[in-house]
């Protein structure tokens, strides 16, 4: 028995075979950057452009073509269009539709649409548009929660509330849109108790999946400044692994685990050093859970 609900297995169940995401820069901005809610973005968010596409000026269709012509495009026959950079529901409905359509029309091999966004950028009109793709594609929306501690929200300069998250999840459920929330471990000033409360909060949400990220420090971020001044100390690898195992064993058994650690770009990473060795972290989590007979939801209680 697998220790937790792995994303690759879920994709194979949904689509019948291995399915990969194609990361797309939709050239969106964010209300936390354009002055609507703030100017500087979240303190962990890289300010130099896209981590995945390098803030490419290329059209969406060109980005997809580049991927499909690379060695990565030969690793699967089915793909998900993944709008990852910044806030991908932030714009007019006409603009959103144009960008989503451009992506999905770029290849007949797309079977899904995955949209990363802020919970305060979900509304009825956005949900109506996204749900309109459900007839042909499997649709996912990812929400940047990170923590349920609203003091941490303010410290991170997220400019969101837990009610924003609850309201977004309720709307997405109303329109039958599969929802994934993001959780970050090792945020400034947070303790294990914050993880406990965030897991409880997520278990109460009507969502289907979760992404678990480490908090790593990138160049050109406010978090880097805190680190340089000695005001932030990242978690050790062992502490991170302990927290991931706690989360997995206390989550609902039905939830799909989309990620258990992030991908830190080595060219931008300041620390911790272990954050750019994803496989080592994943292997250790799997080893400990197998040895200790731990599995997703083992300690979950309603």
N, C-alpha and C positions, 0 to 999 in steps of 0.2 A: 504494500500500500504506500502511495506517495505521501510524504509528510505534509504537503499542502497542495492546493489546487493550482497547478502550473499553467501559465498562459499558453505555452505551446500546445499542451494537451487540449486546452479549451478551444484554441483555433482549429485544431484538427477535427474536433467534434463538430464545430460550427460549419467549417468549410470543406471537410473531407480530406484535407492534406495540409502540408506545411504552408503557412501563410506569413508573409513578411510585411512590415510597415515600411512605407517610403516617407521619410521625414521631409516636410515641405515648409519653406519659408513663404508665407502668404503676404509678406510685406505689411503686416498689421502693426499697429502701435498698441498703447495700453492707456487706460484712464489714469494710471498711476505714473505716467510719463508725459502725457500731453497737456497736463494742467487741469484736467477735469477733476481729478482727485489728488494728484501730486505731480511732481516733476522728476523725482530721482529714482523711482521704482523701488522694489523691495531691496533690502540691504544685501541679500545674497545674489541678486540678479546681475549678471554680467552686463556692463554698459557698452561694450565694444562691438556689439552686433551679435549675430546668430552663432551659437556654438556648433550647430550642425551644418548649416549651409554657408557659413562665413559671411552672412548678410549679403548673399549673392543678389546682384541686380537682375539675374536671369528671370524670365517668365516662369510661372508655375509649371507649365507644360515642358519647358526646357529642362527644369530641374528633374522632372520625372523621367524624361528621355535619357538624361545623363545617368541616372540610377539604373535604368533598365539596360543600358548599353555597357554598364560596368560589370565586374565579376559578381557583384551582389545581385544583379538582376537575373543571374543564372541559377541562383540558389532556391528559387521557388517559382511556381506557376501562377500563384494567386497573391494579391497584394491589397494592403489597406492604405488609403491616402491619409496621412497623418499630419494635420496642421498643428505644429508644435510651438512655433516661436511667438512669444508674447501673447496677446489676447485675441483669439481667433473667432470671436463672435462680436467684436467691437467694431461696428461700422453700420452703414445702412443695410437694409435687407437686400437691396439691389446689388450692393457691392459684395456682400457675403455670398449670394447666389452665384454671381459671376465667377468668383474665385473657386468655390466648391465645384461648380460645373466644369471649369477649365481643368481642374485636377482629374475629376472622374472621367471626363471625356478624352483624357490623354492616353488611356490604355483600356482595352476591353478586358484586361485581367484584374481590374479592381473589383473586389467583393465587399469592401467596407470603407467607411468614412469615420475617422477618429479626430475629434476637435478638442483641443486643449484651450481652456479659458478660465476666466475669473467667475466666481459664483454671482457677483453683482452685475455681470454682463449676460445674464440669462433672463429672458422675458417671454411673454406669450408669442410675440411675432417671431423671435429667434427659434423658439421651439417648434412653431408651425413650419418654418422653413426646413429645419433639420429633419423633422419627422417626415417631410415630404419625400425624403430619400429612402425611407424604410422599405418601400415596395421593391426596390432593386438592390439595395445594399444593406449590410448590417451596420448600424450607426452607433457610435460611442461618443460620449462627452466626458471630458476629464476636468475636474474642478480642483483648483489650488487651495485646499484647506490648510495643510501643513500642521496645524495644531488647533485644539479647541480652547486654548488659553488666550483670552482676548487681550490680556496685557502683552503677551508675546506678539499678537497681531499688530499692536501699536508699535512695539519695539522694532518689528521687522518692516514697518512702514507699508504694511499690506493694504491698509484702508478698507478692510472688510470686517464683517461681524459673523458670528455663528448663525444669526438669523438669516443673513444672506445665503449661507450654505443650506440651511433647512429649506428656505423658500425655493432655491434653485433646484434642489433634489425633488421637492414636491412637484414642481412644474415639469421637470424632465420625466418623472414617473407618469404624470398625467398624459404625456405625449408618447409614452412607451419608448423612451430613449434610454439605452443602457448607460449607466452612470458609474464613473470611477472617481475616487477621491485620492488626493495626494497627502501623504503624511511624511514629515521630516523629523529625523532623530538627531539630537545634539544641538538644537537651537539655543541661542544665547539665553542664559538664566533658567533654562528648563531643567527639571529633575525627572526622576523615574515617575513620580506622582503625576506629572503632566502627561506622560505617555499613557499611564493607566486611565486618566480621565479622557484623553483623546480617543483611545480605543473604545471606551464606553460610549462616547459621543457618536463615533462612526458606526458602531453596532446598532444604534438606534435609528440611523438614517436608512432610507429605502434605496440602497445602492447595491450594485452587483460586483464591484471590484475595488481594489486598492493598489496604489503604488507607494512603496516605501523607499524613501531616499535618505542617504546620509547628508549631513550638513558639511559641505566642503567649502574651502575658501578659495575664491578665484581672484585673479588680478582685476583691478579696476572695479571693485565693489566696495560698498560701505562696510561690509563685514571684514574685508581685508584691512581696512583702517582700524577697526576695533581690535583685530588680531595683532597688528603692529604695535598698538598702544598697550598691549597686554590685558585688554578688557574682554577678550574672548579666547577660550581654550577649547579646541575641538575634542570630541570624544576619542578615546583609544579604540582600536579595532575590537578588542575583547569586549569593551563596554557596549559598542555598537551591536555586536553579535548577540550579546545577552538581551538587548532591548528588542531586536528583531524577533528572537525566539519568544520573548514574552508576548509580543504583538500577535504573532502567528498562533500561539496556543490559546489566546484569549479572543480571537476574532470568531465571528460566526462561521460555521463550517461551509456554508454555501458560497462564500465570497471568493471571487477569482483573484489570485495574487499576480498582478501584472508586473511587479518588480520588487526585489528585496534589497537592492542597493543600486546607487546611481552610477553613471559613467562620467568620471571627472576627466576633462581634457588635460592631458599632461602639459601642454604648452602654456596653459593658464593656471594650473594648480599651484597654490601656495602651500596648502596643507589640508588635512593630514596626508602623509605620504601613502598610507594604505588605500586611500580612496581611488587611486588609479589602478588598482588590482582587483577588479570585480570578481574574477573567477576564484581567487583565493578566499575572499569573504563568503561567496556563495557556497563553495565546497565545505568550508568550516561549519557554516550553518547547517548544511545537509548532514554532515558527519555527526555533529552533536545531537541533532534531532533523531537521527537513526539510532545512535548508540543509547540514547536515553528514552527511547520509545515515546517521543513527543510528536504531536501532529496538530494540524490546524483545528482549533476549536476544542482541544482537550479540556481546557479549563473555562470554556465559555459558559456563562450562566445568564439566563434571561433576567 
